[in-house]
Amino acid sequence: MKRKRTKRSRLRGSRTAGTGSRQNYRGKGHRGGKGMAGTGKRAGQKRLWVLKNAPDYFGKHGFRSRYNKTRGINIGFINDKIERFIREGKAKKESDGFHVDMKGFKILSSGKVTKKIFIKASGFSKIAEEKIIKAGGKVIKE
């Protein structure tokens, strides 16, 4: 009975002896690092795993500016989009005019005020305050 040669003996003399690249034959060469190594900007194969299992891994997180906590919004924008604010629940139409709650915003003066608006906000510019009062509205500071 004839015996078949072993695979190892048949591959002797070949450059990699059936192991693919030499790098992958030694130690843990296939692995590509430990843990989250290789999951950076050019993640390649690991990117899908990262996006599935650690969705917040990429991008900036934490630390918000300690300055300018209030956002600005123009009085003209509020005047023009008052119906939208009513739909969103930020404003109510009453018999004396529109009551708008803009807590966390500073009201700025750009635009025209044609409606009677009662605004509750964190801050007002002087000119915006004058425009609101001139139109018959009222300013309520929080």
C-alpha positions as CSV (number, residue, x, y, z in Angstrom):
1,M,0.0,0.0,0.0
2,K,1.4,3.4,-1.1
3,R,1.4,6.1,1.5
4,K,0.4,9.7,0.6
5,R,3.0,12.4,1.3
6,T,2.1,14.8,4.0
7,K,0.9,18.3,3.0
8,R,3.8,19.8,4.9
9,S,6.4,17.8,3.0
10,R,4.7,18.8,-0.3
11,L,4.8,22.5,0.5
12,R,8.5,22.5,1.6
13,G,10.5,24.8,-0.6
14,S,7.5,27.1,-1.4
15,R,7.9,30.6,-0.1
16,T,5.1,30.5,2.6
17,A,4.4,26.8,3.0
18,G,0.6,27.3,2.6
19,T,0.2,29.9,5.4
20,G,-0.6,32.9,3.2
21,S,1.6,35.8,4.1
22,R,4.4,35.2,6.5
23,Q,3.1,37.8,8.8
24,N,-0.1,35.9,9.4
25,Y,1.6,32.7,10.2
26,R,3.4,33.9,13.3
27,G,1.6,34.7,16.5
28,K,-1.6,36.6,16.2
29,G,-0.9,38.3,12.9
30,H,-4.4,37.9,11.5
31,R,-6.0,39.7,14.4
32,G,-4.9,43.2,13.7
33,G,-4.2,44.4,17.2
34,K,-5.9,44.1,20.6
35,G,-9.4,45.3,21.5
36,M,-10.4,48.5,19.7
37,A,-7.1,48.8,17.8
38,G,-7.6,49.7,14.2
39,T,-11.0,51.2,14.7
40,G,-9.9,54.7,13.8
41,K,-10.7,56.9,10.8
42,R,-9.7,54.2,8.2
43,A,-11.3,51.3,10.1
44,G,-11.8,48.9,7.2
45,Q,-13.4,45.6,8.3
46,K,-13.8,46.7,11.9
47,R,-15.9,49.8,11.1
48,L,-19.1,47.8,10.7
49,W,-18.6,46.1,14.0
50,V,-18.0,49.5,15.7
51,L,-21.0,51.1,14.1
52,K,-23.2,48.2,15.2
53,N,-21.9,47.6,18.7
54,A,-20.5,51.1,19.7
55,P,-22.6,53.7,17.7
56,D,-21.2,56.6,19.7
57,Y,-17.6,55.7,19.1
58,F,-17.0,58.1,16.2
59,G,-17.5,61.9,16.6
60,K,-17.2,64.5,19.3
61,H,-19.0,64.1,22.6
62,G,-19.1,65.9,26.0
63,F,-18.0,69.3,27.1
64,R,-20.2,72.1,26.0
65,S,-19.2,75.7,26.0
66,R,-19.7,77.4,29.3
67,Y,-20.3,80.7,27.5
68,N,-23.4,81.9,25.6
69,K,-25.9,79.5,27.2
70,T,-28.8,81.4,25.7
71,R,-29.5,81.3,22.0
72,G,-30.6,84.3,20.0
73,I,-33.8,84.6,18.0
74,N,-35.0,87.6,16.0
75,I,-38.4,89.2,16.8
76,G,-39.2,89.3,13.1
77,F,-38.8,85.6,12.8
78,I,-41.2,85.1,15.7
79,N,-43.7,87.5,14.2
80,D,-43.6,85.7,10.8
81,K,-43.7,82.2,12.1
82,I,-46.2,82.6,15.0
83,E,-48.5,79.9,13.5
84,R,-45.7,77.4,13.6
85,F,-44.9,78.2,17.2
86,I,-48.6,77.6,18.0
87,R,-48.5,74.2,16.3
88,E,-45.3,73.3,18.3
89,G,-46.9,74.4,21.6
90,K,-44.5,77.3,22.2
91,A,-47.3,79.9,21.7
92,K,-51.0,80.4,22.4
93,K,-53.5,82.7,20.7
94,E,-55.7,84.4,23.2
95,S,-58.2,87.3,23.0
96,D,-55.6,90.0,23.9
97,G,-52.9,88.7,21.5
98,F,-50.3,86.0,21.1
99,H,-48.5,84.6,24.2
100,V,-45.1,83.1,23.3
101,D,-42.8,81.1,25.7
102,M,-39.2,81.4,24.5
103,K,-37.4,80.4,27.7
104,G,-33.6,79.9,27.0
105,F,-33.6,82.4,24.2
106,K,-32.6,86.1,23.9
107,I,-34.9,88.1,21.7
108,L,-33.0,90.2,19.1
109,S,-34.3,93.2,17.2
110,S,-34.1,92.2,13.5
111,G,-37.4,92.3,11.7
112,K,-40.8,94.0,12.0
113,V,-43.4,93.4,14.7
114,T,-47.0,93.6,13.3
115,K,-48.8,91.5,15.9
116,K,-49.6,92.0,19.5
117,I,-47.1,89.6,21.1
118,F,-46.5,88.8,24.8
119,I,-43.1,87.2,25.1
120,K,-41.6,85.3,28.0
121,A,-37.8,84.9,27.4
122,S,-34.4,84.8,29.1
123,G,-33.3,88.2,27.7
124,F,-34.2,91.0,25.3
125,S,-32.1,93.5,23.4
126,K,-33.2,97.1,24.0
127,I,-34.5,97.7,20.5
128,A,-36.4,94.4,20.4
129,E,-38.1,95.4,23.7
130,E,-39.1,98.8,22.3
131,K,-40.5,97.2,19.1
132,I,-42.6,94.7,21.1
133,I,-44.0,97.4,23.4
134,K,-44.7,99.8,20.4
135,A,-46.8,97.0,18.7
136,G,-48.9,96.7,21.9
137,G,-47.2,93.6,23.3
138,K,-45.5,93.0,26.6
139,V,-42.0,91.7,27.7
140,I,-41.6,89.2,30.5
141,K,-38.1,88.4,31.6
142,E,-37.2,85.1,33.3
